[in-house]
Amino acid sequence: MCGIAGTVDLRGLDRERAAAALARANARLAPRGPDGEGTWIAEHAAFTHRRLAVIALGADGAQPMHGHGLVVTYNGEIYNHADLRRELEAKGRRFATGSDTEVLLAGWAEWGPALLDRLVGMFAFALWDEARRELVLVRDRFGKKPLLYAVDGTRLAFASDFLALEHAADRRFALDRTALGWLFALRWLPDHVCIGTGAAKLPPGHFLRFSEAGTRIERWYDLAAARRTPLDDRSRARSRLVESFDAAVRDRLVSDVPVGAFLSSGLDSALVVASMARSGARVRSFTVGFDDAAFFDEREGARSVARHLGTEHVELSIATAEAPALLDGVVRGLDEPFADASAVPSYAVARAMRAHVTVALSGDGADEILGGYRKYQGEALAARWLAIPWPVRKLVTAVLARLPESRSGGLLEKLRRARRFAAGGDLDPSARHAAWMQDVRDDELFDLLPASEWREDNVAQLVADIRAGSGESDTLNLALATDIALTLPGDMLVKVDRTSMANALEVRSPFLDQRVVEAAVAMPGAFKVADGVGKKILREAFADRLPAEVFTRPKRGFELPVAAWLAGPLRAALEEAVEPHRLLRQGLVAPAVVARWRADLAANRRDTSWHLWTLMMLQRWLALHERPEAA
């Protein structure tokens, strides 16, 4: 795992300027790769690389790497590189190193873009072909590894993060005001949105060609193709899920450095650890808990799983006094504003794990591909809700809207969920999905962001477009397809990549192996969510691997006691973020809306803690990265 950046000028580089720009980009990427660095500069192209050594630890794996008339700089891991090496050797290709990077070079020389379908792994890489004077950028199937770029005439810059991209491009991008609408709506930026005007993210499963012929972006992976061969026999579905998942775990144990695993009280991480144990691996597991927030603490459940599986288990405690330092550590690792609060415990456990291991397996992705979130159960209940007479639904919705709510557990948390369900239950499927995703409503966004060009149906239209292109007709699978395309690359994978790589920890997600995902999407939705239970097929397929109570525990999620922290250790940071005169100077958000949020939270009328958290995270990002909008 690494950090990459580069610049191309088809008219010819100013080498001195390119060297200085890439030195700054390289410094920004240093936490992603503390084990080595390299820079290559030629007439038209220049690459830089930061290395986290995981496979081929010596100089053999150094980058940028040359071969077959190509130069590559690469971030990721190719788990089947040994198999590909043997196939390429049979075709006469010769290798000087044991690294997967050299396999990429030889594979591209042999097969071109057809190589990509053969790859099992996570990756983002850049290839320069001097003979063709062409740059190729490639991103993996589901967006596990980031890759941003900016085109300016005959120049293109790219990087693993937005701030490094600014250095590589030797320019500062203006803040995109519409991006702020997406940030407050979702607490994260969808993959088609960038915080800087003029910068872009290469979509997952796509590659880009840049040459004298122009810029061309092509899709190389389409998950919809996996849906064309339905997996509608339940027994076969269970077997294929087990086989593909165990294979994915085995592949992700390949490493020349120590490997561990995240372990929460939930099912997904427990199954990863169980599969690691079955493979014969020595398993080190790690979990995090909160000393003064029992509702959010998962240590007891994780401890029981660790005992059952016989892992070497490490527990990390987070005290409220640590909140300010943790928050700033998270924000420094974020290249764009990001307000999913689970980034804080993710960062904390990644930091603790890095003292013991360099690679960690996680259970990320299972909810999105197999229906683990409550909203999927809500989708299954929507038809029953709509069968209730309209006057009764209207009355229930009105009553729920007047009741207090909170995210901190107990009855108020249940009321919050019921209110959210009722608010979206009467809408069409795309609008319903959007309503259950959206944190700040459109009417509030108009008031909050007077300078933004926010449209009322932005989120709902995006959801509808994704659904229309998914090739799905199954109601639940449409919801899952939306989150695989939208929430995975925009939220969950951003959180995992930024919080882990800020600590030089490589995270591998077996549930997001393409064999597992393709098996999951080929199944009917009823295999995944039924009888009010999510991930049903997963529970059936792996029932013999864990104690029964692991399969019946309520879903927690890797969450943070946001309201308590905003009222306690982060009160000063919140006060600074919402100070009315500062908001007026910045001109980004309307102080009156922010004041209303604070009043609603104090009176328990609405839990607006996440709204305020998003504003605080935006302000910390602007300040810590010295953006001009920080005022």
Secondary structure as UniProt FT lines:
FT   STRAND          2..9
FT   TURN            10..11
FT   HELIX           15..28
FT   HELIX           30..32
FT   STRAND          36..41
FT   STRAND          45..51
FT   HELIX           59..61
FT   STRAND          65..67
FT   TURN            68..69
FT   STRAND          70..78
FT   TURN            79..80
FT   HELIX           81..90
FT   TURN            91..92
FT   HELIX           100..111
FT   HELIX           112..118
FT   STRAND          121..129
FT   TURN            130..133
FT   STRAND          134..139
FT   STRAND          148..152
FT   TURN            153..154
FT   STRAND          155..159
FT   HELIX           162..169
FT   HELIX           177..186
FT   TURN            191..192
FT   TURN            197..198
FT   STRAND          200..201
FT   TURN            204..205
FT   STRAND          206..211
FT   TURN            212..213
FT   STRAND          214..219
FT   HELIX           223..228
FT   HELIX           234..251
FT   TURN            252..253
FT   STRAND          259..262
FT   HELIX           267..278
FT   TURN            279..280
FT   STRAND          284..290
FT   TURN            291..292
FT   HELIX           294..296
FT   HELIX           299..309
FT   STRAND          312..318
FT   HELIX           320..322
FT   HELIX           323..333
FT   TURN            341..342
FT   HELIX           343..353
FT   TURN            354..356
FT   STRAND          359..361
FT   TURN            364..365
FT   HELIX           366..370
FT   HELIX           374..387
FT   HELIX           390..402
FT   HELIX           410..425
FT   HELIX           429..437
FT   HELIX           442..448
FT   TURN            450..451
FT   TURN            456..457
FT   HELIX           458..468
FT   HELIX           475..485
FT   HELIX           488..492
FT   HELIX           493..501
FT   TURN            502..504
FT   STRAND          506..508
FT   HELIX           510..512
FT   HELIX           514..521
FT   HELIX           525..528
FT   TURN            531..532
FT   HELIX           536..541
FT   TURN            542..544
FT   HELIX           548..552
FT   HELIX           562..567
FT   TURN            568..570
FT   HELIX           571..578
FT   HELIX           580..586
FT   HELIX           591..602
FT   TURN            603..604
FT   HELIX           609..624
FT   TURN            625..626
FT   HELIX           628..630
//
